[in-house]
Amino acid sequence: MGETLGQWLKARREALGLTLRDVERITDGKVSNSLLSMIESGRTKAPSAIMLHRVASAYALDFGETLQRAGDENAPKAPDICPTCGRILP
């Protein structure tokens, strides 16, 4: 089985060197550390798009990719990018 939304978000948060409380502060309390902990551990599976947008912004993540990982089939797809030149592929 692939990486869950919670695992992906936790890995990004940790890569940024942020604690759950740091994220709560960065989002002015709009993303509580307890809710984020529940998402990361898989205890809640359906965070709102607004909450996901706040987390994506705090982590500098693409919001469309974040929605895709959350299971939104209508989320915009991230473009394919050439690894050599960085151009968007058709």
Contact map, one row per residue, 1 for C-alpha under 8 A:
111000000000000000000000000000000000000000000000000000000000000000000000000000000000000000
111100000000000000000000000000000000000000000000000000000000000000000000000000000000000000
111110110000000000000000000000000000000000000000000000000000000000000000000000000000000000
011111110000000000000000000000000000000000000000000000000000000000001000000000000000000000
001111111000000000000000000000000000001100000000000000000000000001001100000000000000000000
000111111100000000000000000000000000001111000000000000000000000000000000000000000000000000
001111111110000000000000000000000000000110000000000000000000000000000000000000000000000000
001111111111000000000000000000000000000000000000000000000000000000000000000000000000000000
000011111111100000000000000000000000000100000000000000000000000000000000000000000000000000
000001111111110000000000000000000000000100000000000000000000000000000000000000000000000000
000000111111111000000000000000000000000000000000000000000000000000000000000000000000000000
000000011111111100000000000000000000000000000000000000000010000000000000000000000000000000
000000001111111111100000000000000000000000000000000000000010000000000000000000000000000000
000000000111111111100000000000000000000000000000000000000000000000000000000000000000000000
000000000011111111000000000000000000000000000000000000000000000000000000000000000000000000
000000000001111111000000000000000000000000000000000000000010000000000000000000000000000000
000000000000111111100000000000000000000000000000000000000000000000000000000000000000000000
000000000000111111111110000000000000000000000000000000000000000000000000000000000000000000
000000000000110011111110000000000000000000000000000000000000000000000000000000000000000000
000000000000000001111111000000001101100000000000000000000000000000000000000000000000000000
000000000000000001111111100000011000000000000000000000000000000000000000000000000000000000
000000000000000001111111110000000000000000000000000000000000000000000000000000000000000000
000000000000000001111111111000111000000000000000000000100100000000000000000000000000000000
000000000000000000011111111111111000000000000000000000000000000000000000000000000000000000
000000000000000000001111111110000000000000000000000000000000000000000000000000000000000000
000000000000000000000111111110000000000000000000000000000100000000000000000000000000000000
000000000000000000000011111111100000000000000000000001100100000000000000000000000000000000
000000000000000000000001111111100000000000000000000000000000000000000000000000000000000000
000000000000000000000001111111110000000000000000000000000000000000000000000000000000000000
000000000000000000000001001111110000000000000000001001000000000000000000000000000000000000
000000000000000000000011001111111011000000000000001001100000000000000000000000000000000000
000000000000000000001011000011111111000000000000000000000000000000000000000000000000000000
000000000000000000011011000000111111100000000000000000000000000000000000000000000000000000
000000000000000000010000000000011111110000000000000000000000000000000000000000000000000000
000000000000000000000000000000111111111000000000000000000000000000000000000000000000000000
000000000000000000010000000000111111111100000000000000000000000000000000000000000000000000
000000000000000000010000000000001111111110000000000000000000000000000000000000000000000000
000000000000000000000000000000000111111111110000000000000000000000000000000000000000000000
000011000000000000000000000000000011111111111010000000000000000000000000000000000000000000
000011101100000000000000000000000001111111100000000000000000000000000000000000000000000000
000001100000000000000000000000000000111111110000000000000000000000000000000000000000000000
000001000000000000000000000000000000011111111000000000000000000000000000000000000000000000
000000000000000000000000000000000000011111111000000000000000000000000000000000000000000000
000000000000000000000000000000000000011011111110000000000000000000000000000000000000000000
000000000000000000000000000000000000001001111110000000000000000000000000000000000000000000
000000000000000000000000000000000000000000011111000000000000000000000100000000000000000000
000000000000000000000000000000000000001000011111101100000000000000000000000000000000000000
000000000000000000000000000000000000000000000111111100000000000000000000000000000000000000
000000000000000000000000000000000000000000000011111110000000000000100000000000000000000000
000000000000000000000000000000000000000000000001111111000000000000000000000000000000000000
000000000000000000000000000001100000000000000011111111100000000000000000000000000000000000
000000000000000000000000000000000000000000000011111111110000001001100000000000000000000000
000000000000000000000000000000000000000000000000111111111000001000000000000000000000000000
000000000000000000000000001001100000000000000000011111111100000000000000000000000000000000
000000000000000000000010001000100000000000000000001111111110000000000000000000000000000000
000000000000000000000000000000000000000000000000000111111111111001000000000000000000000000
000000000000000000000000000000000000000000000000000011111111101000000000000000000000000000
000000000000000000000010011000000000000000000000000001111111100000000000000000000000000000
000000000001100100000000000000000000000000000000000000111111100000000000000000000000000000
000000000000000000000000000000000000000000000000000000011111110000000000000000000000000000
000000000000000000000000000000000000000000000000000000011111111011000000000000000000000000
000000000000000000000000000000000000000000000000000000010001111111000000000001000000000000
000000000000000000000000000000000000000000000000000110011000111111100000000000000000000000
000000000000000000000000000000000000000000000000000000000000011111110000001111000000000000
000000000000000000000000000000000000000000000000000000000000111111111000001111000000000000
000010000000000000000000000000000000000000000000000100010000111111111100000000000000000000
000000000000000000000000000000000000000000000000100100000000001111111111001000000000000000
000000000000000000000000000000000000000000000000000000000000000111111111111110000000000000
000110000000000000000000000000000000000000000000000000000000000011111111000000000000000000
000010000000000000000000000000000000000000000100000000000000000001111111000000000000000000
000000000000000000000000000000000000000000000000000000000000000000111111100000000000000000
000000000000000000000000000000000000000000000000000000000000000000111111111000000000000000
000000000000000000000000000000000000000000000000000000000000000000010011111000000000000000
000000000000000000000000000000000000000000000000000000000000000000010001111100000000000000
000000000000000000000000000000000000000000000000000000000000000110110001111110000000000000
000000000000000000000000000000000000000000000000000000000000000110010000011111000000000000
000000000000000000000000000000000000000000000000000000000000000110010000001111100000000000
000000000000000000000000000000000000000000000000000000000000010110000000000111110000000000
000000000000000000000000000000000000000000000000000000000000000000000000000011111000000110
000000000000000000000000000000000000000000000000000000000000000000000000000001111100000111
000000000000000000000000000000000000000000000000000000000000000000000000000000111110011110
000000000000000000000000000000000000000000000000000000000000000000000000000000011111111110
000000000000000000000000000000000000000000000000000000000000000000000000000000001111110000
000000000000000000000000000000000000000000000000000000000000000000000000000000000111110000
000000000000000000000000000000000000000000000000000000000000000000000000000000000111111000
000000000000000000000000000000000000000000000000000000000000000000000000000000001111111100
000000000000000000000000000000000000000000000000000000000000000000000000000000001100111110
000000000000000000000000000000000000000000000000000000000000000000000000000000111100011111
000000000000000000000000000000000000000000000000000000000000000000000000000000111100001111
000000000000000000000000000000000000000000000000000000000000000000000000000000010000000111
